[in-house]
Amino acid sequence: MKFKEYISEHARQFGTLLGFLGLCLVLWILTPHFLTVSNLLNIAQQTSINAIIAVGLTFVIITAGIDLSVGSILAFSGVVLAWTLNAGVPLPLALLVGLGVGVLVGLVNGFLISYGRLPPFISTLGMMSVARGCALLFSDGRPISGFSESFRVLATGELFYIPVPVIITGIVYIVAHIALTRTKFGRYAYAIGGNEEAAMLSGVNVKVRKAIVYGLSGLLSGLAAIILTARLNSAQPIAGFMYELDAIAATVIGGTSLMGGRGTVFGTLIGAMIIGVLRNGLNLLDVSSYIQQVVIGSVIISAVLVDTILKKKSGY
């Protein structure tokens, strides 16, 4: 009985996984270059940025929120990190500064939403513009480049033939899964998204918890900025443009409900991999980038439609 309940509860995630495996099979048939070790590692590495940002958005969306500023936070964190590195600040401290910028902007989002009572859409939409403007002002609109090899190894290095960004992504997902399923922080996030008023009446400090969730989203955007800056050997003030859409897409495709209260980081990882595999496969098949946008947009719409149908059937 417990096994059947588990399967029923996670049917959406299993369906997403089967869809992912089916997509891989189709692309393997269409192009022999897809299912090679080098290409699969390339997909994992290219997907790591979106996958990390999507973890933060998973927590946000589970609480029935949204964060449209993650791409701009990435850009702002990246240029501050780059400036700090070029100023001769030791690498560990510079990394903390980059992460700190992400956390700070995320917390500002959270406090505006929790204490300023702004709708998440409006608050983060405004912050998307503010953070992007700060990135352009801080860098004078120009890229900042020229970093040491000790920093670049965060993107170019390998451990047992596995790229460092893939390892970092794996660690992020393990920690996030534990936090979401084994701690009060995760349980409160589900409770807030399921019924915020009931959570408040149960003694949950909803305002503080929501602020922390947005701070977490900012933190992970800062981490993504570190990896992207190391990969490009340059911090671009225009980096992260439209990244929020890919991250939201990964989260929704993975089964996290936009209404809040439901979702898993496992599903988000599969969602991010689906987007990465789609882009890679379409590139291998030499499909126009315009058509790629149509395909990915259709996948997002289909995922939301399926989620809506399943919610109606389950009575949510």
Summary of the structure (lengths in Angstrom):
residues: 316
radius of gyration: 19.5
end to end distance: 21.9
largest distance: 61.8
contacts: 1129
relative contact order: 0.19
helix: 77%
strand: 3%
